[in-house]
Amino acid sequence: MEATTSKRTAPKAAAAEPKAPKAVLAIAGSDPSGGAGIQADLKTMITNGVYGMSAITALTAQNTTGVADIMEVAPGFLREQLDCVFSDIRPDAVKIGMISSAELATVIAETLRKYKAENVVLDPVMVATSGSRLMKDETVEVMRRQLIPAADIITPNIPEAQVLTGIEIKCPGDMERAAELLAEQYGCAVLCKGGHSVSDADDVLWEKGGATWLRGRRIDNPNTHGTGCTLSSAIASNLAKGMDMKTAVTEAKAYISGALAAMLDMGKGSGPLDHAFDIAGSGRFMKRW
């Protein structure tokens, strides 16, 4: 009697439907420690339900204790990066962070106009936490003339809003006035961040029609490396998903509050946020809409 061999054919897996999530481009510097810059941007984007892309303006040598060195990329190379992205996977939103020279700022502005970029979020990284100026006057001037007018929203903190308006900001009323002046001058929404206050983390969003205060409880966490990068990338992600400006900013603020409250503790200095806190949670921010 011949033995028979039974062959079981594995059931074919159903073909997955093609996916085309919303895409967001981050234009910023690289942080090898992963807490800020492009690395923080991409973490924020994937945990907020969008496909992240990047164009690097500078390579930094830094960690949680400080910045050791910066190597700026050539303007022509930045232009090539941007052209490669826009000509292949058109971004639904663009986040702009660290810009170290007027030449790089000009390349970015020209590219935004060339491709008619939408949902542009500009984080004007001008002043360090220590108070030191990070951007030369000529770069600030190009930002004023070319980049801010191309933005849908800018996200200055109090020191940066002071540089852009010339107003000394001492109270919530000053924050609101600075946001209003910038919005009127440049025709974009303005989120003036009040996180420099000791007692609270209230921000003011100025859009056409007036101000919206976004109240926040200060979270007692010394690890705040990359908060500005994270917030602006979350806003860009939300705009790409189709949220209106107020909702996009409100949800981004909730996301960053959660990332801070997760109390990640890494490094010897001011450490990074927990960008992935929501993965094991409700998944609220990862929804693709």
C-alpha positions in Angstrom: 0.0 0.0 0.0 1.5 3.3 -1.1 1.7 6.1 1.4 0.0 9.2 0.5 1.2 12.6 1.4 -1.4 15.3 2.2 -0.4 18.7 1.1 -2.2 21.6 2.7 -2.3 24.8 0.8 -2.0 27.8 3.0 -4.9 30.2 2.4 -3.9 33.2 0.4 -3.9 36.4 2.4 -6.3 39.0 1.1 -4.5 41.7 -0.8 -4.2 44.8 1.2 -5.8 47.9 -0.1 -3.3 50.5 -1.3 -2.8 53.1 1.4 -2.1 56.8 0.8 -1.9 58.6 4.2 -1.5 62.3 4.4 2.2 63.4 4.0 4.1 66.1 5.9 7.5 67.5 5.1 9.8 68.7 7.9 12.5 71.2 6.9 14.9 71.5 9.9 18.2 70.5 11.5 19.3 67.1 12.6 19.7 66.2 16.3 21.7 63.0 16.8 20.3 62.5 20.3 16.8 62.2 18.8 15.0 64.7 21.1 14.6 67.7 18.8 14.9 68.7 15.1 14.2 66.3 12.3 14.2 63.3 14.6 11.5 64.8 16.9 9.5 65.9 13.8 9.4 62.4 12.3 8.5 60.8 15.6 5.7 63.3 16.1 4.4 62.8 12.6 4.1 59.0 12.7 2.5 59.1 16.1 0.0 61.6 14.8 -1.1 59.5 11.9 0.8 61.0 8.9 3.7 60.0 6.6 6.7 62.0 7.6 9.4 63.3 5.2 12.5 65.5 5.8 14.8 68.0 4.2 17.9 68.7 6.4 19.1 72.3 6.8 22.0 71.5 9.2 23.8 68.7 10.9 24.3 69.3 14.6 26.5 67.6 17.2 24.3 67.9 20.3 22.7 66.0 23.1 20.6 66.7 26.1 23.3 68.8 27.7 23.8 71.2 24.8 25.0 71.9 21.3 28.7 71.2 20.5 28.8 72.1 16.8 26.7 72.8 13.7 27.4 72.0 10.1 25.2 73.9 7.7 24.2 72.2 4.4 24.9 73.9 1.1 21.9 75.9 -0.2 22.1 74.0 -3.5 21.9 70.7 -1.7 18.9 71.8 0.3 17.2 72.8 -2.9 17.8 69.3 -4.4 16.3 67.7 -1.3 13.2 69.8 -1.5 12.8 69.3 -5.3 13.1 65.5 -4.8 10.3 65.5 -2.2 7.9 67.9 -3.9 8.3 66.3 -7.4 7.5 62.8 -6.0 5.4 62.8 -2.9 3.7 66.1 -2.6 3.4 67.1 1.1 -0.1 68.0 2.4 1.7 70.2 5.0 5.1 71.6 5.6 6.8 72.3 8.9 9.8 74.6 9.0 12.2 74.7 11.9 15.9 75.6 12.2 17.3 77.8 9.5 20.9 78.9 10.0 21.4 81.3 7.1 19.7 83.8 4.8 20.7 81.7 1.8 18.9 78.6 3.2 15.8 80.7 4.1 15.7 82.1 0.5 15.9 78.6 -1.0 13.0 77.4 1.2 10.8 80.5 0.4 11.5 80.0 -3.4 10.6 76.3 -3.2 7.3 77.0 -1.3 6.3 79.5 -4.0 7.4 77.2 -6.8 5.3 74.3 -5.7 2.5 76.4 -4.1 2.9 74.6 -0.8 -0.1 74.4 1.5 -0.5 74.2 5.3 2.9 75.7 6.0 3.8 75.9 9.7 6.8 78.0 10.6 8.5 77.6 14.0 10.9 80.7 14.0 13.8 79.2 16.0 15.5 82.4 16.8 16.3 82.5 20.5 17.8 79.7 22.7 16.4 78.8 26.1 19.4 80.7 27.5 18.3 83.8 25.7 21.1 83.8 23.1 20.2 84.7 19.6 20.4 81.7 17.2 19.7 83.6 14.0 21.6 86.4 12.3 19.9 89.6 11.5 20.0 89.0 7.8 18.3 85.6 8.2 15.6 87.2 10.4 15.1 89.8 7.6 14.6 87.1 4.9 12.3 85.3 7.3 10.2 88.5 7.7 10.1 89.3 3.9 9.8 85.9 2.4 9.0 83.0 4.8 6.4 84.4 7.2 4.2 85.7 4.4 4.3 82.1 2.9 3.2 80.5 6.2 -0.3 79.6 7.3 0.7 79.8 11.0 3.8 80.8 12.9 4.6 79.6 16.4 6.9 82.0 18.2 7.6 81.7 21.9 7.7 84.9 24.0 11.4 85.9 23.3 10.8 85.2 19.5 7.6 87.2 19.5 9.5 90.1 21.2 12.1 90.0 18.4 9.5 90.0 15.6 7.3 92.8 17.1 9.7 94.9 19.2 7.1 94.6 22.0 8.3 93.7 25.5 6.0 91.0 26.7 5.3 91.0 30.4 1.7 89.8 30.7 -1.1 87.9 28.8 -2.3 91.2 27.3 1.1 91.7 25.8 1.1 88.2 24.3 -2.3 88.8 22.7 -1.2 92.2 21.3 2.0 90.7 19.8 0.0 87.9 18.2 -2.5 90.3 16.8 0.2 92.6 15.3 2.0 89.6 13.6 -1.3 88.3 12.2 -2.2 91.7 10.8 1.2 92.3 9.4 1.7 88.9 7.7 -1.8 87.6 7.1 -1.3 84.3 8.9 -2.4 82.7 12.1 -0.1 83.2 15.1 0.3 80.9 18.1 2.2 82.9 20.8 3.5 80.3 23.2 3.6 81.2 26.9 5.5 78.3 28.2 8.2 80.6 29.6 5.8 81.5 32.4 6.7 79.9 35.7 3.1 79.1 36.8 1.3 78.1 33.7 1.6 77.0 30.0 -1.1 79.2 28.5 -0.8 80.0 24.7 -2.8 82.4 22.6 -3.9 81.7 19.0 -4.8 84.7 16.9 -6.7 84.1 13.8 -9.0 86.3 11.7 -11.8 87.1 14.1 -9.7 87.3 17.2 -7.9 85.5 20.0 -8.4 82.0 21.4 -6.6 81.3 24.7 -5.4 77.7 25.1 -5.1 77.2 28.8 -2.6 74.7 30.1 -1.4 73.4 33.5 2.4 73.5 33.8 3.7 70.0 34.0 6.5 69.6 36.5 8.9 67.9 34.2 12.5 69.2 33.5 12.8 67.1 30.3 11.5 69.6 27.7 14.1 69.1 24.9 12.3 69.5 21.6 9.0 70.8 22.7 8.8 73.5 20.1 9.7 71.1 17.3 7.2 68.6 18.5 4.3 71.2 18.8 4.8 72.6 15.3 5.1 69.2 13.8 1.9 68.1 15.5 0.1 71.2 14.2 1.3 70.4 10.7 0.2 66.8 11.0 -3.3 67.9 12.1 -3.6 70.4 9.3 -2.6 67.8 6.8 -5.4 65.5 8.1 -7.9 68.3 7.4 -8.5 69.9 10.8 -9.3 73.5 10.9 -6.6 75.8 12.5 -8.1 76.0 16.0 -8.7 72.2 16.2 -5.2 71.5 14.8 -3.6 73.7 17.4 -5.8 72.5 20.3 -5.1 68.8 19.5 -1.4 69.5 19.1 -1.3 71.1 22.5 -3.1 68.1 24.0 -0.5 65.8 22.4 2.5 67.6 23.7 0.9 67.8 27.2 0.6 64.0 27.1 4.2 63.6 25.9 5.4 65.7 28.8 3.1 64.0 31.4 4.5 60.6 30.4 7.7 61.7 32.3 10.3 60.1 30.0 13.7 60.4 31.7 16.7 60.0 29.4 20.1 61.7 29.2 22.2 63.8 31.6 20.5 67.1 30.8 17.1 68.3 29.7 15.9 65.1 28.1 13.4 64.4 25.3 9.6 64.0 25.4 7.9 60.6 25.1 6.6 61.0 21.6 5.3 57.5 21.6 3.2 57.7 24.7 -0.1 57.3 22.8 0.9 54.1 21.1 0.0 52.0 24.2 -2.8 54.4 25.1 -6.1 55.3 23.4 -4.6 55.9 20.0 -6.4 59.3 19.9 -3.6 61.1 18.1 -2.7 58.3 15.7 -6.0 58.4 13.9 -5.6 59.3 10.2 -9.0 60.9 9.9 
